[in-house]
Amino acid sequence: MNNKKAFFITILICFVYAVSDEIHQFFVPGRACRILDVLIDTLGSSFFILVCFLYSKIKIKSE
């Protein structure tokens, strides 16, 4: 599997998890189900995945 495909699959998994978390929160008293939270979770995980990818590229070049 190439890096680009792995990157998008990982983001998709994070997105699905964020959606499932918001659906769960819908049924918890005192919690809210917000689309904005799904976006924030997905962007945060995407940023972290990008940082990990860049770190691995730098580490490989330094070896």
C-alpha positions in Angstrom: 0.0 0.0 0.0 1.4 3.4 -0.9 1.6 6.3 1.6 -1.1 8.3 -0.1 -3.6 5.5 0.1 -2.7 4.7 3.8 -3.0 8.4 4.6 -6.6 8.6 3.3 -7.7 5.3 4.8 -6.4 6.5 8.2 -8.3 9.8 7.9 -11.4 7.9 6.8 -11.2 5.7 9.9 -10.8 8.8 12.1 -13.8 10.4 10.5 -16.0 7.3 11.0 -14.9 7.1 14.6 -15.7 10.9 15.1 -19.1 10.4 13.7 -19.8 7.3 15.9 -18.6 9.3 18.9 -21.0 12.1 18.1 -23.9 9.7 17.6 -23.1 8.2 21.0 -23.1 11.7 22.6 -26.6 12.2 21.2 -27.9 9.6 23.6 -26.0 10.9 26.7 -27.8 13.4 28.8 -26.0 16.7 29.0 -24.0 16.1 25.8 -24.5 17.5 22.4 -24.2 16.0 18.9 -22.5 18.5 16.7 -21.2 18.3 13.1 -18.5 20.9 14.0 -17.1 18.4 16.5 -16.7 15.8 13.8 -14.9 18.4 11.6 -12.6 19.4 14.5 -11.8 15.7 15.4 -11.1 14.9 11.7 -8.9 17.9 11.2 -7.0 17.2 14.4 -6.3 13.6 13.5 -5.4 14.6 9.9 -2.9 17.1 11.3 -1.3 14.5 13.6 -1.2 11.9 10.8 0.6 14.5 8.6 3.1 15.3 11.3 3.8 11.5 11.8 4.2 11.2 8.0 6.6 14.1 7.8 8.6 12.8 10.8 9.0 9.4 9.2 10.2 11.0 6.0 12.8 13.1 7.9 13.9 10.1 9.9 14.4 8.0 6.8 16.5 10.7 5.1 18.7 11.1 8.1 19.6 7.4 8.2 
